[in-house]
Amino acid sequence: MDFKDIMSISGLPGLFSLVASKANGIVVKSMEDGKTQFVSSRIHGISSLDNISVYLAGDETISLRNVLAEMKKQETAIPLPDAKSDVSALKAYFKKMVPDYDEEKVHLSDIKKMVKWYHLLKSHDAIPAEESKEESTSDAAPEQQDTPAAE
């Protein structure tokens, strides 16, 4: 299951995997109970997890993919709290994962949702790899080209 095929749908709890697209909506399968249903794009907002970002200080963002990858990387060192944990525990945890997140724009409900999503994605072995490897590869190519030209 590709990360881009996992959907968040407004008004519906949980996450869904894309089954098929139609002219006026999509057919999805719930990742929680496995039920398949049609979701109208006229009634619901549909977002691929690949298109979701977290606000950082200074009007910058970090992709949800990178946040989830960081949560996975730090899971043994920093235990993941339950989504129903107290406010201070959730905020402290998220501050360790994304130290420069914008505390005014990222609400407690967003943090709870990301923790829930992490648990659900982990149970389906769908936690994505970090994008920075691709970015660092593209960054490395120009550096290699610049070095010979500088000499």
C-alpha contacts under 8 A as a table, 3 or more apart, distances in Angstrom:
res1	aa1	res2	aa2	distance
1	M	5	D	6.92
1	M	6	I	7.88
1	M	17	S	7.86
1	M	126	A	6.99
2	D	5	D	5.34
2	D	6	I	7.11
2	D	126	A	7.74
3	F	6	I	5.49
3	F	49	L	6.69
3	F	50	D	6.28
3	F	126	A	6.97
3	F	127	I	7.89
3	F	128	P	6.57
4	K	7	M	7.74
4	K	48	S	5.68
4	K	49	L	6.15
4	K	50	D	4.93
4	K	51	N	7.90
5	D	17	S	5.74
5	D	18	L	5.27
5	D	48	S	6.47
5	D	49	L	7.81
6	I	15	L	6.72
6	I	16	F	5.59
6	I	17	S	4.53
6	I	18	L	6.23
6	I	48	S	5.78
6	I	49	L	5.93
6	I	50	D	7.98
7	M	15	L	5.75
7	M	16	F	5.02
7	M	17	S	5.99
7	M	18	L	6.88
7	M	46	I	6.64
7	M	47	S	5.53
7	M	48	S	4.49
7	M	49	L	5.81
8	S	14	G	7.08
8	S	15	L	5.25
8	S	16	F	6.50
8	S	46	I	6.02
8	S	47	S	5.29
8	S	48	S	6.31
8	S	49	L	6.70
9	I	12	L	5.64
9	I	13	P	7.57
9	I	15	L	7.38
9	I	16	F	7.82
9	I	44	H	6.36
9	I	45	G	5.71
9	I	46	I	4.71
9	I	47	S	6.42
10	S	13	P	7.88
10	S	44	H	5.47
10	S	45	G	5.09
10	S	46	I	6.58
11	G	44	H	6.75
14	G	30	S	7.40
14	G	31	M	7.27
14	G	32	E	6.90
14	G	117	W	7.29
15	L	30	S	6.25
15	L	31	M	5.75
15	L	32	E	7.43
15	L	117	W	7.24
15	L	120	L	7.95
16	F	28	V	5.78
16	F	29	K	5.32
16	F	30	S	4.48
16	F	31	M	5.29
17	S	28	V	5.49
17	S	29	K	5.21
17	S	30	S	6.50
17	S	31	M	6.63
18	L	21	S	7.75
18	L	26	I	7.24
18	L	27	V	6.37
18	L	28	V	4.67
18	L	29	K	6.56
19	V	26	I	7.52
19	V	27	V	5.33
19	V	28	V	5.06
19	V	29	K	6.57
20	A	26	I	5.80
20	A	27	V	5.03
20	A	28	V	7.02
21	S	25	G	6.40
21	S	26	I	4.41
21	S	27	V	6.20
22	K	25	G	5.24
22	K	26	I	5.40
22	K	27	V	7.52
24	N	40	S	5.95
24	N	41	S	5.86
24	N	42	R	7.17
25	G	38	F	7.09
25	G	39	V	5.56
25	G	40	S	4.31
25	G	41	S	4.54
25	G	42	R	7.53
26	I	38	F	5.81
26	I	39	V	5.42
26	I	40	S	6.67
26	I	41	S	7.43
27	V	36	T	6.97
27	V	37	Q	5.63
27	V	38	F	4.38
27	V	39	V	6.14
28	V	36	T	5.56
28	V	37	Q	5.60
28	V	38	F	6.36
28	V	39	V	7.22
29	K	34	G	5.67
29	K	35	K	5.48
29	K	36	T	4.22
29	K	37	Q	6.47
30	S	33	D	5.73
30	S	34	G	4.80
30	S	35	K	5.39
30	S	36	T	6.38
31	M	34	G	5.64
31	M	120	L	7.47
31	M	124	H	7.96
32	E	120	L	7.47
39	V	43	I	7.90
39	V	44	H	7.06
40	S	43	I	5.53
40	S	44	H	6.19
41	S	44	H	5.27
41	S	45	G	6.40
41	S	46	I	6.91
42	R	45	G	7.92
47	S	51	N	6.76
47	S	52	I	7.33
48	S	51	N	5.47
48	S	52	I	7.02
49	L	52	I	5.27
49	L	64	L	6.96
49	L	65	R	7.62
50	D	63	S	7.54
50	D	64	L	7.06
50	D	65	R	6.64
51	N	63	S	7.51
51	N	64	L	7.90
52	I	63	S	6.18
52	I	64	L	5.62
53	S	61	T	5.92
53	S	62	I	5.42
53	S	63	S	4.21
53	S	64	L	5.04
54	V	61	T	5.38
54	V	62	I	5.31
54	V	63	S	6.21
54	V	64	L	6.38
54	V	101	Y	7.23
54	V	106	V	7.14
55	Y	59	D	6.77
55	Y	60	E	6.13
55	Y	61	T	4.54
55	Y	62	I	6.68
55	Y	101	Y	5.89
55	Y	102	D	5.56
55	Y	105	K	6.59
55	Y	106	V	6.56
56	L	59	D	6.17
56	L	60	E	5.08
56	L	61	T	5.08
56	L	62	I	6.93
56	L	100	D	5.64
56	L	101	Y	4.10
56	L	102	D	4.71
57	A	60	E	6.34
57	A	100	D	5.87
57	A	101	Y	5.80
57	A	102	D	4.81
62	I	66	N	6.79
62	I	67	V	7.24
63	S	66	N	5.40
63	S	67	V	6.58
64	L	67	V	4.97
64	L	68	L	6.10
65	R	68	L	5.32
65	R	69	A	6.16
65	R	127	I	7.97
65	R	128	P	6.01
65	R	129	A	7.18
65	R	130	E	6.35
65	R	131	E	7.28
66	N	69	A	4.98
66	N	70	E	6.10
66	N	128	P	7.95
66	N	129	A	7.42
66	N	130	E	4.93
66	N	131	E	6.39
66	N	132	S	7.85
67	V	70	E	5.14
67	V	71	M	6.25
67	V	97	M	7.11
67	V	98	V	7.12
68	L	71	M	4.96
68	L	72	K	6.24
68	L	118	Y	6.64
68	L	127	I	6.63
68	L	128	P	7.12
69	A	72	K	5.08
69	A	73	K	6.15
69	A	127	I	6.68
69	A	128	P	6.09
69	A	129	A	5.67
69	A	130	E	5.44
70	E	73	K	4.96
70	E	74	Q	6.09
70	E	97	M	6.42
70	E	130	E	7.69
71	M	74	Q	5.26
71	M	75	E	5.84
71	M	80	L	7.85
71	M	97	M	6.34
72	K	75	E	5.12
72	K	127	I	7.55
73	K	76	T	7.58
74	Q	77	A	5.38
74	Q	78	I	5.64
74	Q	79	P	7.82
74	Q	97	M	7.80
75	E	78	I	5.29
75	E	79	P	5.39
75	E	80	L	6.31
76	T	79	P	6.17
78	I	93	Y	7.81
80	L	93	Y	7.51
80	L	115	V	7.67
81	P	85	S	6.40
81	P	89	A	7.33
81	P	90	L	6.67
81	P	93	Y	7.42
81	P	115	V	7.63
82	D	85	S	5.28
82	D	115	V	7.28
82	D	116	K	7.91
83	A	90	L	7.55
83	A	112	K	4.99
83	A	113	K	7.48
83	A	115	V	5.76
83	A	116	K	5.95
84	K	112	K	7.51
85	S	89	A	6.44
85	S	90	L	6.44
86	D	89	A	5.53
86	D	90	L	6.48
87	V	90	L	5.33
87	V	91	K	6.16
87	V	108	L	7.28
88	S	91	K	5.19
88	S	92	A	5.92
89	A	92	A	5.15
89	A	93	Y	6.08
90	L	93	Y	5.15
90	L	94	F	6.17
90	L	108	L	7.85
90	L	111	I	7.10
90	L	112	K	7.43
91	K	94	F	5.13
91	K	95	K	6.00
91	K	108	L	7.36
91	K	111	I	7.52
92	A	95	K	5.09
92	A	96	K	6.45
93	Y	96	K	5.26
93	Y	97	M	6.53
94	F	97	M	4.96
94	F	98	V	5.94
94	F	99	P	7.52
94	F	111	I	7.07
95	K	98	V	5.21
95	K	99	P	4.62
95	K	100	D	7.32
95	K	101	Y	7.18
96	K	99	P	5.49
98	V	101	Y	5.63
101	Y	106	V	7.24
102	D	105	K	5.54
102	D	106	V	5.92
103	E	106	V	5.36
103	E	107	H	6.97
104	E	107	H	6.89
106	V	110	D	6.17
106	V	111	I	7.29
107	H	110	D	5.21
107	H	111	I	6.60
108	L	111	I	5.09
108	L	112	K	6.21
109	S	112	K	5.07
109	S	113	K	6.08
110	D	113	K	5.03
110	D	114	M	6.24
111	I	114	M	5.16
111	I	115	V	6.29
112	K	115	V	5.17
112	K	116	K	6.19
113	K	116	K	5.09
113	K	117	W	6.01
114	M	117	W	4.96
114	M	118	Y	6.01
115	V	118	Y	5.06
115	V	119	H	6.41
116	K	119	H	5.26
116	K	120	L	6.31
117	W	120	L	5.04
117	W	121	L	5.92
118	Y	121	L	5.16
118	Y	122	K	5.92
118	Y	127	I	7.38
119	H	122	K	5.18
119	H	123	S	6.28
120	L	123	S	5.22
120	L	124	H	6.59
121	L	124	H	5.12
121	L	125	D	6.01
121	L	126	A	4.94
121	L	127	I	5.69
122	K	125	D	4.77
122	K	126	A	5.94
122	K	127	I	5.88
123	S	126	A	7.74
130	E	133	K	6.61
131	E	134	E	5.59
131	E	135	E	6.56
132	S	135	E	4.77
132	S	136	S	5.83
133	K	136	S	5.14
133	K	137	T	6.16
134	E	137	T	5.11
134	E	138	S	6.36
135	E	138	S	5.17
135	E	139	D	6.06
136	S	139	D	4.83
136	S	140	A	5.93
137	T	140	A	5.10
137	T	141	A	6.55
138	S	141	A	5.48
138	S	142	P	7.26
139	D	142	P	5.94
139	D	143	E	6.77
140	A	143	E	5.20
140	A	144	Q	6.32
141	A	144	Q	5.27
141	A	145	Q	6.43
142	P	145	Q	4.96
142	P	146	D	6.00
143	E	146	D	5.02
143	E	147	T	6.18
144	Q	147	T	5.44
144	Q	148	P	7.20
145	Q	148	P	6.10
145	Q	149	A	6.82
146	D	149	A	5.25
146	D	150	A	6.14
147	T	150	A	5.22
147	T	151	E	6.56
148	P	151	E	5.32
